[in-house]
Amino acid sequence: MQHQANPPYASPLDELLIKRPMPSLRGAAWPIMILITALLTWANFAKLDEVSVAMGKVVPLGRTKVVQHLEGGIVQEIYVSEGDTVSEGQPLLLLDLASGGTNLEELQVRLDSELAARARLEAEAEGRSLRFPRALETRRPALVEAQRQAHDARQRELKASISVLKEQTKQRELDVREMLAKKKATERNYSLARERLAMSASLLAEGLTARIEHLKLEAEVEDLDGQLKGLIPAIPRAQAAVEEAKQRVSESQKSFQREARDELNKVEQSIARIQELLQEAEKQGARSEIKSPINGIVQKMVVNTVGGVIKPGEPILEIVPTGDKLVVEARLNPTERGFIVEGQPAVVKISTYDFVRYGGLDGKVIAVAPDASTDENGAPYFRVVVETEKTYLGQTKGLLPITPGMEATVDIHTGNKSVMEYLVKPVLKLKDEAFRER
């Protein structure tokens, strides 16, 4: 193919283009169009998070607890120091309650002594064999043995007294039997004497006997009659004496049991008083070890030395509460307020720990102030409270602890947009705001 002759008006550039025409791009057009279409499709469907950023700090989950002591005392042991994390019920300090606390061991001995006495008195009052609680026998064998000996001595004394009364009863019964026998004999003699007197009267009338003998028989009859008249009322009195003696035997046993019951009532009252004192002493002893009322972090320890004196009711230390969740108070720019509502997810980035390395804490917005406040520089802000799901970073609790006062950045998720919306937004904003000046 022959080149055409250059026109007489052709410039050097035209000549160059004629000699070396531009390469054709027709082959690359389709790949470029496909790439642009793919990018536009991705930009239209790919979503990016929208967040509102607020600066804040970690705050206590509840009110700070001030630890005090009712009685006060001298510090014996200090188990914690400022900044330590403590659990509810964990010992903090040990006090010596030298202000006259009752001796627990002394009270327990007094109580056990009264319990042993009660066991003895119950046996005496009920008239049964003596039995002591097994635990008491093991704990206080000497006290139990003393009460057993006292029981045996009192039983011997009671038996001796009853034995005397029974002997007296036997004597009264013997007297009654003797009286009955004497009465019987006297009645027989009296009957015979009267017969002899009647016979003597017949003989005296016939002159066959002396008058003096007759008078003797009359005297004998009168004497026997007098004896019978004395025995007849004496026998019931003797029988009554027997019954009275028997009553004294029974009354002696009842009196013994009655005295035991009266003494038992006094012992029961003493036991109740000692138990009250013991409970109070145990409470006081429990108060000697000061324990943490909540889970939290120790702050502001007033006493730091063993031997220090704590006055009654004096603040000893403060505990900032912690829990399974963390609370962050953040200051939100007023321009972002319209996008923030309770329940929105958030990510808390603790300034102390590098977010790239340690990550953040997932949480949610639990409160948004209804009105704006101003900071120390007069700049307005809205107070936002975010609660996290954990109180520590990483997988191991306590390895990266977070305490109140640490600064944090809060990213509040308000929604998402496609990449296309981000790209088009400046153009639309320019369209709406440009060329409006006067």
JOMO-V854681 format. One line per field, one symbol per residue. psi: psi as a letter, one per 40 degrees, with the letter a starting at -180 (. if undefined). burial: # if it has 9 or more other C-alpha atoms within 8 Angstrom, else .. Layout:
psi=???
burial=???
This chain:
psi=hhiiihieehiddddddddgiiiheddedddddddddddddddddhiiihihhiiaihiidaihhhhihddiahhdiheiiheihiihehhdihihgeffhihddddddddddddddddddddddefiihhihddddddgdddddddddddddddddddddddddddddddddddddddddddddddddddddddddddddddddefeiiddddddddddddddddddddddddddddddddddddddddddddddddddddddddddddddddddddddddddddedhhiheihahhighdheiheihhihehhdiihhiiaeiihhhihhhdeedeehiieiiihhhhddhhdddeaahiaiheihheiiiiaeeehiihhhhhhidieiiaehhedgihiiehiihhhhheaiiiddddddddddddddeifei.
burial=..............###......................#.###....#############..######.######.#..##...###..#######......#..##.################....#.#...##..##.##..##..#......#..##..##.###.##.##..##..#..##.##..##.##..##.##....#....#..##.##..##.##..##.##..##.###.##.##..##..######.##..##.##..##.##..##.#...#####.######.#....#.#.##############.##########.##..#.#.########..##..###########...#.#.....###############..#..##..#.#########..######................
